């Protein structure tokens, strides 16, 4: 009996010591979505290793992630309406709810207290307490005479406990401002254009831009104006040219702002649009390898990295933001679908989905640093996003 | 014996459970320098509480701090040449060296592996392994015929394992690029101007700007140019006006970049300079309450907050970056000397040194949220800096 107690005590002491040794910061962590398995790999970017896997996250075929302000928890938004709060330090699911039938993305408020999810079915936005996923608010995306409900896309956070989002079917943009009692004030911008399919917010929280699937052009709101209103920008940018069949909609979250210019994928074209970020006028185009899906600026804004739709999705091109020239092209492998930069920009991590691999590249030399085995990787998200507006 | 073992085991289990409960993220942490006591308070910005105090950090009368890339450790650079690596999770000093006689600031490389310190005495830069503070390199700031050694100021990190710094006595700017074997290649820019006393690097790592104490004007290098070179900007901005006695040099780390304009304190004047961030030409001036020390943009760039030199240092003014108008003035208290914004910008923390207090304000409503008792607070540094170039 004494020897068993002694053994138990010694084991407990070892566990405690190990636990203290296990203490780690969260600033260099990240998650990679394993889309087929419905799991998340937790990684660290300091020595590029995997720390564990979290399973049971449902349908992650189109998943996105935001982080708690302390970087400890990841909020995972699954296609099946699942919302999971994952503890990165213990690699466990701390809370999980199925909050809708079909969902597309989410956001976290600037103070870190509210998590919002944008739903296709039922169309609308649901808001939860970030600490425990208790429901806080339900905003049905109703429109028109018959109170139809629209799919919601382009959900972002903005300063002041605000969420901004777009109603795909309705052609509207709404803002929801939450007061200290979690009551939301909604403002609606109507008739913004046909079938706005995605949106972005600039890193200062000032400009919200929605891409239109139903027409050439984008809808823009300057939220610092005395009276914010919607204006059309880049109207008819494709006019007169034969549009290509669109295999995959470009993601506006994969836009790039560098050197006072926005670089955006053009829908249905082998081109990027270059837009002056003050006037929102087109100032150029960059012909690229295929239909661009993501155009992402590295943190210092010196280069923009672009990937492409099937069947040209084995290739990445790198563009210099001063000259707008393509300075590098390479083929990581089949289905190079997502890119994420370390926060100071020295490395980029690239999902090579059909080769079950994530590659890490040096952003200056373009050398391959290492690869990690990951099951059908899609989105890669680093905790540094916790400290950025709109991410 | 059995009951003692049982008690020990139960105690150990409780400790383990408590330790797991104690797990926390590091993304919402920060430190406040207690300049008289030579200690650091560790705080969290989610609920604005103090988590502990770390003592034995020597002379912190002019201390600065950078963070490890995972946000777990703070590197504290003390005036007496002390360099301390503080574990924020255990509130302990993990490593400490006295690396010079008199020092002013430091930086961490983009990959998080090297920590550099800028020394007054002996003049130069010393570089250490961030993991354990083992010495890696010594760069004496020698100049002129007699191999004199200059004080070093304005030390920053830049992309590519690079450090940039300024030699005050010599009037030179140097870059040091470290290869994988920690060998530094040094480039020297000479005759940059008289007595460059401080410098800044823009958030993209592109522009390095040094303020000149010996003349009106600043020295600027664009590191993205094919052949970077020094050029004088804002030459003679004070010409023709009677300069005021300078009680305290403005800090260029407290500069602001917003809306394509740099807002800089003017030396010896009750003014801010407004500078076009592409052309570096002066585009305006803003008359303010006193001689500005820090002009800091909040994270969304919508407002710039300014504090002032003695005897007007009880006041803060807030400037709207679109209109350049002063939109708010308030007096937190005596010696409101340092400001730090939460990463998404909802709050600002202000050191009120002579009232032994740090105040937290809402950046939109300007309401006081709370105050924390802090002993003679000076610099406030949040771990979000870990993920920003140049901070």
Boltz contact constraints between the chains, C-beta under 6 A:
constraints:
  - contact:
      token1: [A, 5]
      token2: [B, 5]
      max_distance: 6.0
  - contact:
      token1: [A, 8]
      token2: [B, 9]
      max_distance: 6.0
  - contact:
      token1: [A, 9]
      token2: [B, 8]
      max_distance: 6.0
  - contact:
      token1: [A, 9]
      token2: [B, 9]
      max_distance: 6.0
  - contact:
      token1: [A, 12]
      token2: [B, 12]
      max_distance: 6.0
  - contact:
      token1: [A, 12]
      token2: [B, 13]
      max_distance: 6.0
  - contact:
      token1: [A, 13]
      token2: [B, 12]
      max_distance: 6.0
  - contact:
      token1: [A, 15]
      token2: [B, 16]
      max_distance: 6.0
  - contact:
      token1: [A, 16]
      token2: [B, 15]
      max_distance: 6.0
  - contact:
      token1: [A, 16]
      token2: [B, 16]
      max_distance: 6.0
  - contact:
      token1: [A, 19]
      token2: [B, 19]
      max_distance: 6.0
  - contact:
      token1: [A, 23]
      token2: [B, 89]
      max_distance: 6.0
  - contact:
      token1: [A, 25]
      token2: [B, 26]
      max_distance: 6.0
  - contact:
      token1: [A, 25]
      token2: [B, 70]
      max_distance: 6.0
  - contact:
      token1: [A, 25]
      token2: [B, 71]
      max_distance: 6.0
  - contact:
      token1: [A, 25]
      token2: [B, 72]
      max_distance: 6.0
  - contact:
      token1: [A, 26]
      token2: [B, 25]
      max_distance: 6.0
  - contact:
      token1: [A, 26]
      token2: [B, 26]
      max_distance: 6.0
  - contact:
      token1: [A, 26]
      token2: [B, 27]
      max_distance: 6.0
  - contact:
      token1: [A, 27]
      token2: [B, 26]
      max_distance: 6.0
  - contact:
      token1: [A, 27]
      token2: [B, 27]
      max_distance: 6.0
  - contact:
      token1: [A, 27]
      token2: [B, 70]
      max_distance: 6.0
  - contact:
      token1: [A, 27]
      token2: [B, 71]
      max_distance: 6.0
  - contact:
      token1: [A, 27]
      token2: [B, 386]
      max_distance: 6.0
  - contact:
      token1: [A, 28]
      token2: [B, 69]
      max_distance: 6.0
  - contact:
      token1: [A, 28]
      token2: [B, 70]
      max_distance: 6.0
  - contact:
      token1: [A, 46]
      token2: [B, 69]
      max_distance: 6.0
  - contact:
      token1: [A, 69]
      token2: [B, 28]
      max_distance: 6.0
  - contact:
      token1: [A, 69]
      token2: [B, 46]
      max_distance: 6.0
  - contact:
      token1: [A, 70]
      token2: [B, 25]
      max_distance: 6.0
  - contact:
      token1: [A, 70]
      token2: [B, 27]
      max_distance: 6.0
  - contact:
      token1: [A, 70]
      token2: [B, 28]
      max_distance: 6.0
  - contact:
      token1: [A, 71]
      token2: [B, 25]
      max_distance: 6.0
  - contact:
      token1: [A, 71]
      token2: [B, 27]
      max_distance: 6.0
  - contact:
      token1: [A, 72]
      token2: [B, 25]
      max_distance: 6.0
  - contact:
      token1: [A, 89]
      token2: [B, 23]
      max_distance: 6.0
  - contact:
      token1: [A, 110]
      token2: [B, 344]
      max_distance: 6.0
  - contact:
      token1: [A, 110]
      token2: [B, 346]
      max_distance: 6.0
  - contact:
      token1: [A, 111]
      token2: [B, 346]
      max_distance: 6.0
  - contact:
      token1: [A, 159]
      token2: [B, 300]
      max_distance: 6.0
  - contact:
      token1: [A, 159]
      token2: [B, 345]
      max_distance: 6.0
  - contact:
      token1: [A, 160]
      token2: [B, 364]
      max_distance: 6.0
  - contact:
      token1: [A, 204]
      token2: [B, 300]
      max_distance: 6.0
  - contact:
      token1: [A, 204]
      token2: [B, 301]
      max_distance: 6.0
  - contact:
      token1: [A, 205]
      token2: [B, 300]
      max_distance: 6.0
  - contact:
      token1: [A, 300]
      token2: [B, 159]
      max_distance: 6.0
  - contact:
      token1: [A, 300]
      token2: [B, 204]
      max_distance: 6.0
  - contact:
      token1: [A, 300]
      token2: [B, 205]
      max_distance: 6.0
  - contact:
      token1: [A, 301]
      token2: [B, 204]
      max_distance: 6.0
  - contact:
      token1: [A, 343]
      token2: [B, 387]
      max_distance: 6.0
  - contact:
      token1: [A, 344]
      token2: [B, 110]
      max_distance: 6.0
  - contact:
      token1: [A, 344]
      token2: [B, 389]
      max_distance: 6.0
  - contact:
      token1: [A, 345]
      token2: [B, 159]
      max_distance: 6.0
  - contact:
      token1: [A, 346]
      token2: [B, 110]
      max_distance: 6.0
  - contact:
      token1: [A, 346]
      token2: [B, 111]
      max_distance: 6.0
  - contact:
      token1: [A, 364]
      token2: [B, 160]
      max_distance: 6.0
  - contact:
      token1: [A, 384]
      token2: [B, 387]
      max_distance: 6.0
  - contact:
      token1: [A, 386]
      token2: [B, 27]
      max_distance: 6.0
  - contact:
      token1: [A, 387]
      token2: [B, 343]
      max_distance: 6.0
  - contact:
      token1: [A, 387]
      token2: [B, 384]
      max_distance: 6.0
  - contact:
      token1: [A, 389]
      token2: [B, 344]
      max_distance: 6.0
